[in-house]
Amino acid sequence: MLKQIAFPILKRKKYALIALGAGIIMAAVSYYLTIVNVAFHSFFILVQMDGWSFTTVSLGLSLIISVLFGIYIALFVFRRDLIKDSKHVKPILSGLGGTITGVIAAACPSCGAPLLAFVGAPLALMALPFQGLEIKVLSILLLSLSVYLLAESIEKKINCDISV
């Protein structure tokens, strides 16, 4: 279904630019929280703090989150352009959840601590076995779910319009 719905939408210039812009913004936020905010403007300090393997996996997962966020936003805008009602809340909530968890687990346990303090768990990432990479994987799963639900919603709307 994603090939039949998402790829044709993303081939349209408007939605491709929206996906690219949203992905770049998400990547910039992740970069800021990772390098600028935590590692004092140095990639090498980040590597010294976290190690090569953790840094590589963390940046790779952040890239996947940025791409999925861009696709999510483009599909969301397409769906909004297609229909103007707000009866389908599931894709919106899962996409928002995926974005928030991606930002919380942006770099390392210390940068997620201020954000997690708002929910009463300031050092929660440090207690996890993979120091917050689990949260990034959760973010990827939530964003993937939201992309799937949005594509399904778009397909239902298109099929309803065709059958009427």
N, C-alpha and C positions, 0 to 999 in steps of 0.2 A: 504494500500500500504506500509506503514512503517513496518508493521510486515513482509510482504513478501520480502521487500528489505533490510531494515536497520538491522534487527535482524540477518538474515543469514550472512551478511557481518561482523557484530560485533562478531559473533561466531568464525570467523577465527582469529587465534592467532595474526597475524601481525596487523590486524586492531583493535583488542581488546586492544593490547598494545599501539597502537597509540592513541586510544580514552582515555585510562587510563592515559597515559603520558600527553596528552594535557589538560585533565580535572584537573590533579594534578597541572600542571603549572598555569592554570587559577585560581584555588583555592589558590595557593600560592601568586599570584599577588593580588588577592582580600584580602587575609589575611594580606599581607604586607600593602596594602593601608588602611585597616581597623584598625588593631591592632598596628602594628609597627609604621606606619607613623602618625596616628591620636591619638591613645590612649596611646602613650608612653610605649609600650610593655606590657600593662596590659588590660586584658579582663574586669576587674572590673571597670577600669576607663571608658571604652567604655560604660558599662552598666550605670554608673553614669551619663555620658554625654547624652545618648540617651534614657535610660529606658529599662526595660526588654522586653516589647512588641515590640518596634521598633527594638531592637537588634536581637531578635529572628526572626522576619519577614525578616529583612535585611540579616541575615546569611542564612536563608532558601532559600531566592531568589538567593543569591550568589551561593549556592550549586547547585540549578537548572541551573543557568547560566553556571557553570563549567561543569556539566554533558552534557548539550546541546552543549557546545563548543567542548568537547571531541568527541561527536558523529559527529558533523559537520566536524571536522578535519579528522576523520577516513573516513567518506563518501567522503570527498573531495579528499583524497589521493587515495581511491579506484577508484573514477571517473577518476582521473588523470592517474592511472595505466591502466584503461579500455580504455580510449581514450586520445589522445594527442592534441586535438584541444581546442581552447578557445572561441568557438562561443557562449556558454551559460554563460552570465555574471551575470544574475539575482541572482543565488544562491551565487555567490562569493560576490557580493555587499551587499546583505542582511546579510550574515554571518559576514562580516567585520563590518557592522553597528551595529549588535547585540553585537559583542565583544567590540567595542568602547563604546557603551552606558553602557554596563555592567561594564567596568572599570571606567567610569566617575562617576557612582553612587555606587561605591564600598562600602562606609561605611556611611558617613554622609555628610551633606551639605558643611562642611568646607574642606573635602578632595577633593571634586569634583570641588571646586572653582578654584584651579590653572589650572586644565585641561579645564574648561569652559572659563577661561580667554583668551585662545587661540582663541576662537570664539566670544569674546566680551561680554560674559555674566558671570562675575565672581561670582555673588551671586544668580544665577538663581535657584539653588536647594532649597535655603532657602525660596524662594517665593512660591514654590509649596506646596499644602495643605498637602501632606504626606512626605515632606522633601526629596524627591528624590526617594522614593520607586516606584513612577510612571515610572521613567526612567528604573529601574530594570525590571519592568513588560514589558515595551516597548522592552527592550533587550531580554527578554524571547520570546516575540512575534516574533521579527526579527530573532532570532536564530531558532525558531520553523519553521518559514517560509523558512529559508535557508535549514534546514534539509529536509523539505518536497520537496522543489524544486530540491535539489540534488538527493533525492530518485526518484523523477519523471524523472529526466534526466538520471539516471542510468537505470531505468526501460525501458525508450524509447530506449536507446542504446542496452540493452540486447535484447529487442524485435526486433529491427532492425537486429541485428546479427543473431537471430534465423530465421527470415523470409527470409534472404538472402541466 
